[in-house]
Amino acid sequence: MNSKILFRRSLGYAGGAAMAALLCFAGAARADDAAPRLDSTYPNYQPPYPDPAQINGEQGDVVLKVWVNGSGHVRKIGIARSSGFPDLDNAAIEGVWRWHYVPSRHGDDNTTVKISYRLPTAMTAPPNKS
């Protein structure tokens, strides 16, 4: 085989390998830049619905901004959007403090968490027509 053709063919293989490696690296970088994920090996329970809030009929969504340190522990929590009820907001914060995230490869990170508090709707049986 001609040496020029052999050089072009080997350059094509090397260029293809380099491109594949670059794409794999870009995909890995994108995955690392993703928001922190909850660690499924830990019991990350839904924050409890406070009894007084249930009795008073309080419902709502709390959106929290959660800062996670490099080891996956919650470092700081802020309220991004309140439910309008302090007891629901406080219960959400207390519950999320106990959560554990997958450790980040690049140090501290943050994410947004939405906690919904809804009262169950009462089901009424249709009247018996006998």
C-alpha positions as CSV (number, residue, x, y, z in Angstrom):
1,M,0.0,0.0,0.0
2,N,1.2,3.5,-0.8
3,S,2.7,5.2,2.3
4,K,0.6,8.4,1.7
5,I,-2.6,6.4,1.7
6,L,-1.5,4.5,4.8
7,F,-0.7,7.8,6.6
8,R,-4.1,9.2,5.7
9,R,-5.9,6.1,6.9
10,S,-4.0,6.0,10.2
11,L,-4.6,9.8,10.6
12,G,-8.3,9.1,10.0
13,Y,-8.4,6.4,12.7
14,A,-6.5,8.6,15.2
15,G,-8.7,11.6,14.5
16,G,-11.8,9.4,15.0
17,A,-10.5,8.1,18.3
18,A,-9.6,11.6,19.4
19,M,-13.1,12.8,18.5
20,A,-14.7,9.9,20.4
21,A,-12.6,10.6,23.4
22,L,-13.5,14.3,23.2
23,L,-17.2,13.5,23.0
24,C,-17.0,11.1,26.0
25,F,-15.2,13.7,28.0
26,A,-17.8,16.4,27.1
27,G,-20.6,14.0,28.2
28,A,-18.8,13.3,31.5
29,A,-18.3,17.0,32.1
30,R,-22.0,17.7,31.5
31,A,-23.0,14.9,33.9
32,D,-20.7,16.4,36.6
33,D,-22.3,19.9,36.1
34,A,-25.8,18.5,36.8
35,A,-27.6,19.5,40.0
36,P,-26.9,17.4,43.1
37,R,-28.9,14.2,43.3
38,L,-30.3,12.6,46.5
39,D,-28.3,9.6,47.6
40,S,-30.6,6.6,47.4
41,T,-28.5,4.6,49.9
42,Y,-29.7,7.0,52.7
43,P,-33.2,7.3,54.1
44,N,-34.2,10.7,52.7
45,Y,-37.7,11.0,54.0
46,Q,-40.4,13.4,52.9
47,P,-40.6,16.2,55.6
48,P,-43.6,15.5,57.9
49,Y,-46.9,17.4,57.6
50,P,-47.2,19.4,60.9
51,D,-50.3,18.4,62.8
52,P,-51.4,22.0,63.5
53,A,-51.2,22.8,59.8
54,Q,-53.4,19.8,59.0
55,I,-55.9,20.8,61.7
56,N,-56.0,24.4,60.3
57,G,-56.4,23.2,56.7
58,E,-53.1,24.7,55.6
59,Q,-51.7,23.5,52.3
60,G,-49.0,24.7,49.9
61,D,-45.7,24.2,48.2
62,V,-42.4,25.2,49.7
63,V,-39.5,25.7,47.3
64,L,-36.1,25.6,49.0
65,K,-32.7,26.5,47.7
66,V,-30.3,23.8,49.2
67,W,-26.6,24.2,49.3
68,V,-24.7,20.9,49.4
69,N,-21.1,20.5,50.5
70,G,-18.6,18.2,48.7
71,S,-19.4,15.3,51.0
72,G,-23.1,15.4,50.1
73,H,-24.4,16.9,53.4
74,V,-26.7,19.9,53.4
75,R,-24.7,23.0,54.3
76,K,-27.3,25.8,54.0
77,I,-31.0,26.1,53.2
78,G,-32.9,29.2,52.0
79,I,-36.6,29.7,51.1
80,A,-36.9,30.4,47.4
81,R,-40.7,30.5,47.6
82,S,-42.8,30.3,50.7
83,S,-46.0,28.3,51.1
84,G,-47.5,31.3,53.0
85,F,-47.5,29.3,56.2
86,P,-44.5,29.5,58.5
87,D,-45.2,26.0,60.1
88,L,-45.1,24.4,56.6
89,D,-42.0,26.3,55.6
90,N,-40.2,25.4,58.9
91,A,-41.2,21.7,58.6
92,A,-39.8,21.5,55.1
93,I,-36.5,23.1,56.2
94,E,-36.2,20.7,59.2
95,G,-36.8,17.7,57.0
96,V,-34.4,18.6,54.2
97,W,-31.6,19.3,56.8
98,R,-31.5,15.5,57.3
99,W,-31.2,14.6,53.6
100,H,-28.0,13.3,52.1
101,Y,-26.9,13.9,48.5
102,V,-24.4,12.1,46.2
103,P,-21.0,13.7,46.9
104,S,-20.0,16.3,44.3
105,R,-16.7,15.9,42.5
106,H,-16.2,19.7,42.4
107,G,-16.9,20.8,45.9
108,D,-20.0,22.8,47.1
109,D,-23.1,22.9,44.9
110,N,-26.7,23.9,45.1
111,T,-30.1,22.7,43.9
112,T,-33.8,23.6,44.3
113,V,-36.2,21.4,46.1
114,K,-40.0,21.6,46.0
115,I,-41.9,20.1,49.0
116,S,-45.7,19.9,48.6
117,Y,-48.1,19.7,51.5
118,R,-51.6,18.6,50.5
119,L,-54.5,17.5,52.7
120,P,-56.2,14.3,51.5
121,T,-59.5,14.9,49.8
122,A,-62.5,13.3,51.5
123,M,-64.3,10.7,49.4
124,T,-68.0,10.6,50.0
125,A,-70.1,7.6,49.1
126,P,-73.1,8.2,46.9
127,P,-76.4,7.9,48.8
128,N,-77.8,4.4,49.1
129,K,-81.0,4.3,46.9
130,S,-82.7,1.2,48.4
